[in-house]
Amino acid sequence: MTPTVDLNADLGEEITDDAGLLAVVTSANVACGFHAGSPAIMRAVCAEAARRGVAVGAQVSYADRPNFGRVELDVPYDVLRDQVAEQVGVLTALAAAEGIPVGYVKPHGALYHRTLDDAEQAAAVLAGSGTLPVLGMTGSLLEQAQAQGRSVWHEGFPDRGYDERGRLVPRSRPGALVTSAEAIVANALSLATRVDSLCLHGDSPGAVDHARAVRSALEDAGWTLARFS
């Protein structure tokens, strides 16, 4: 059988080339307004995703636009649960208006990393996102969703550095970002054998060119690019 992998990117963050990335990726993680984005931008991304057959996911975050959701916050369980539910609800309504469902949830930034190890924060994200499938890193506590009968998909990051534990190198440290197209492509080809999806950060310089190069290299290597089923 031909191997299949998804290619996702963070969209709707007001600093990304949404149209350019939607022409390449198979899944779009849409900022839901708490770290970036607006209803108008969310709806525009959903409309283009629907036109291109790209899956849409809710990229939920801490309520922290000044820091782009990249600062860890101590948010009580019930508050975070309700914040996640609010973000998912807003995107669901806007996506429905464009005839497309929200297919999964993925935390953003500091919340993404917090849910790797913090059981309460992970539980709040799961409670706030209903029955949506989950996209995250292997080993994340978000994998608890499987016990609820929810699908869990694992992703890798070709444009980010990994530490000795298999976690992403913090952005404050050297080696956090991979900027060479050749290195990103090589990482993608390696990661594709171990994950369900590859994520390219839409706010990185050259994101669209990198996404095109990754997609082309994967297809040349015999991979089929397809959104989550």
C-alpha positions as CSV (number, residue, x, y, z in Angstrom):
1,M,0.0,0.0,0.0
2,T,1.1,3.6,-0.7
3,P,2.1,5.3,2.6
4,T,-0.1,8.2,3.6
5,V,0.7,11.3,5.7
6,D,-1.1,14.5,6.5
7,L,0.6,17.9,6.2
8,N,-0.7,20.6,8.5
9,A,0.1,24.3,9.2
10,D,-1.0,27.0,11.7
11,L,-3.3,29.4,9.9
12,G,-5.3,32.5,10.6
13,E,-2.6,34.0,12.8
14,E,-2.7,37.4,10.9
15,I,1.0,37.1,9.9
16,T,0.7,34.0,7.7
17,D,0.1,33.5,4.0
18,D,-3.1,31.6,4.5
19,A,-4.0,31.3,0.8
20,G,-0.5,30.1,-0.1
21,L,-0.4,27.5,2.6
22,L,-3.9,26.2,1.9
23,A,-2.8,25.5,-1.6
24,V,-0.2,23.0,-0.2
25,V,-1.4,21.5,3.1
26,T,-4.1,19.0,3.8
27,S,-5.1,20.2,7.3
28,A,-5.3,23.7,8.7
29,N,-5.0,24.5,12.4
30,V,-7.0,27.7,12.7
31,A,-6.3,30.2,15.4
32,C,-9.5,30.8,17.3
33,G,-8.9,34.4,18.5
34,F,-7.2,33.8,21.9
35,H,-3.6,34.1,20.7
36,A,-4.3,35.4,17.2
37,G,-7.1,35.6,14.6
38,S,-10.5,37.2,14.3
39,P,-13.9,36.0,13.2
40,A,-13.4,37.4,9.7
41,I,-10.0,35.7,9.3
42,M,-11.3,32.4,10.7
43,R,-14.3,32.4,8.3
44,A,-12.0,33.3,5.3
45,V,-9.7,30.4,6.1
46,C,-12.6,28.0,6.5
47,A,-14.1,29.2,3.2
48,E,-10.8,28.6,1.3
49,A,-10.2,25.3,3.1
50,A,-13.7,24.1,2.1
51,R,-13.0,25.1,-1.5
52,R,-9.7,23.1,-1.5
53,G,-10.8,20.1,0.5
54,V,-8.5,20.9,3.4
55,A,-9.5,19.7,6.9
56,V,-10.0,22.4,9.6
57,G,-8.9,22.0,13.2
58,A,-9.4,24.3,16.2
59,Q,-6.1,25.6,17.4
60,V,-6.9,26.6,21.0
61,S,-4.7,28.7,23.2
62,Y,-4.3,30.5,26.4
63,A,-6.0,33.9,26.3
64,D,-2.7,35.8,25.7
65,R,-2.6,37.8,22.4
66,P,0.3,40.1,23.6
67,N,2.6,37.0,23.9
68,F,1.1,35.1,21.0
69,G,0.1,32.3,23.4
70,R,3.7,31.4,23.9
71,V,3.9,32.1,27.7
72,E,2.8,29.4,30.1
73,L,-0.1,30.5,32.3
74,D,-1.6,29.0,35.4
75,V,-5.3,28.9,34.4
76,P,-7.7,27.0,36.7
77,Y,-9.3,23.9,35.2
78,D,-12.8,25.2,34.9
79,V,-11.7,28.5,33.4
80,L,-9.5,26.8,30.8
81,R,-12.2,24.2,30.0
82,D,-14.6,27.1,29.3
83,Q,-12.0,29.0,27.3
84,V,-11.4,26.0,25.1
85,A,-15.1,25.4,24.6
86,E,-15.6,29.1,23.6
87,Q,-12.8,28.9,21.0
88,V,-14.1,25.6,19.6
89,G,-17.6,27.0,19.5
90,V,-16.7,30.1,17.7
91,L,-14.8,28.3,15.0
92,T,-17.5,25.6,14.7
93,A,-20.1,28.2,14.0
94,L,-18.0,30.0,11.4
95,A,-16.9,26.8,9.7
96,A,-20.5,25.6,9.5
97,A,-21.4,28.8,7.7
98,E,-18.9,27.8,5.1
99,G,-20.1,24.3,4.9
100,I,-17.2,22.6,6.6
101,P,-16.9,20.8,10.0
102,V,-14.2,21.3,12.6
103,G,-12.4,18.0,12.4
104,Y,-10.0,18.1,15.4
105,V,-8.5,20.1,18.2
106,K,-4.9,21.1,18.7
107,P,-3.5,23.3,21.5
108,H,-1.2,26.1,20.5
109,G,2.1,27.3,21.9
110,A,2.6,27.2,25.7
111,L,-0.7,25.3,26.1
112,Y,0.5,22.6,23.7
113,H,3.7,22.1,25.7
114,R,1.9,22.3,29.1
115,T,-0.5,19.5,28.1
116,L,2.4,17.1,27.5
117,D,2.9,16.6,31.2
118,D,0.1,18.5,33.2
119,A,-2.8,16.2,33.7
120,E,-5.2,19.0,34.8
121,Q,-4.5,21.2,31.9
122,A,-4.7,18.3,29.5
123,A,-8.1,17.3,31.0
124,A,-9.4,20.8,30.7
125,V,-8.5,20.9,27.0
126,L,-10.2,17.6,26.4
127,A,-13.3,18.5,28.4
128,G,-13.7,21.8,26.6
129,S,-13.3,20.3,23.1
130,G,-16.2,17.8,23.4
131,T,-15.6,14.7,21.3
132,L,-13.3,16.2,18.8
133,P,-10.3,14.1,17.7
134,V,-6.9,15.3,19.0
135,L,-3.7,16.2,17.2
136,G,-0.6,16.4,19.3
137,M,2.9,14.9,20.1
138,T,3.5,11.3,20.9
139,G,3.5,10.8,24.7
140,S,1.3,13.9,25.4
141,L,-1.3,13.5,28.2
142,L,-3.8,14.5,25.6
143,E,-3.6,10.8,24.6
144,Q,-6.1,10.3,27.4
145,A,-8.7,11.1,24.7
146,Q,-8.3,7.5,23.5
147,A,-9.9,6.3,26.7
148,Q,-12.9,8.4,25.8
149,G,-13.3,6.8,22.4
150,R,-11.7,9.8,20.6
151,S,-9.1,9.5,17.8
152,V,-5.6,10.8,18.6
153,W,-3.2,11.7,15.8
154,H,0.5,12.2,16.3
155,E,2.5,14.9,14.6
156,G,6.1,15.8,14.0
157,F,7.8,19.2,13.3
158,P,10.3,19.3,10.4
159,D,11.0,23.0,11.0
160,R,11.8,22.6,14.7
161,G,14.7,21.1,16.7
162,Y,14.2,18.3,19.1
163,D,16.1,17.7,22.4
164,E,17.4,14.4,23.9
165,R,13.9,13.6,25.3
166,G,12.2,13.9,22.0
167,R,10.6,17.3,23.0
168,L,10.9,20.5,21.0
169,V,13.8,22.7,21.8
170,P,12.4,25.9,23.5
171,R,12.4,28.9,21.2
172,S,14.7,30.7,23.6
173,R,17.5,28.2,23.0
174,P,19.8,27.8,20.0
175,G,18.7,25.2,17.6
176,A,15.0,25.7,18.2
177,L,14.2,26.6,14.6
178,V,15.3,24.8,11.5
179,T,15.4,27.3,8.6
180,S,17.3,25.5,5.9
181,A,14.9,24.1,3.2
182,E,17.2,21.1,2.7
183,A,17.2,20.3,6.5
184,I,13.4,20.7,6.8
185,V,12.8,18.4,3.8
186,A,15.2,15.8,5.3
187,N,13.5,16.0,8.7
188,A,10.1,15.6,7.0
189,L,11.1,12.5,5.2
190,S,12.5,11.0,8.4
191,L,9.5,12.0,10.6
192,A,6.9,10.8,8.1
193,T,7.6,7.2,9.0
194,R,6.8,7.8,12.7
195,V,3.8,10.2,12.8
196,D,0.4,10.7,11.2
197,S,1.0,14.3,10.3
198,L,3.8,16.8,9.7
199,C,3.4,20.4,11.0
200,L,5.0,23.4,9.4
201,H,4.7,26.7,11.3
202,G,2.9,29.3,9.2
203,D,4.7,32.2,11.0
204,S,8.1,31.0,10.0
205,P,10.0,32.8,7.2
206,G,9.6,31.0,3.9
207,A,6.8,28.8,5.3
208,V,5.0,28.4,1.9
209,D,8.2,27.6,0.0
210,H,9.1,25.1,2.7
211,A,5.7,23.5,2.6
212,R,5.9,23.1,-1.2
213,A,9.4,21.6,-0.9
214,V,8.2,19.1,1.8
215,R,5.1,18.1,-0.2
216,S,7.1,17.7,-3.4
217,A,9.8,15.6,-1.6
218,L,7.2,13.4,0.1
219,E,5.4,12.7,-3.2
220,D,8.6,12.0,-5.0
221,A,9.4,9.5,-2.2
222,G,6.1,7.7,-2.8
223,W,4.0,9.2,-0.1
224,T,0.4,10.2,-0.6
225,L,-0.6,13.5,1.1
226,A,-4.1,13.2,2.5
227,R,-6.1,14.9,5.3
228,F,-7.2,13.0,8.4
229,S,-10.0,10.5,7.7
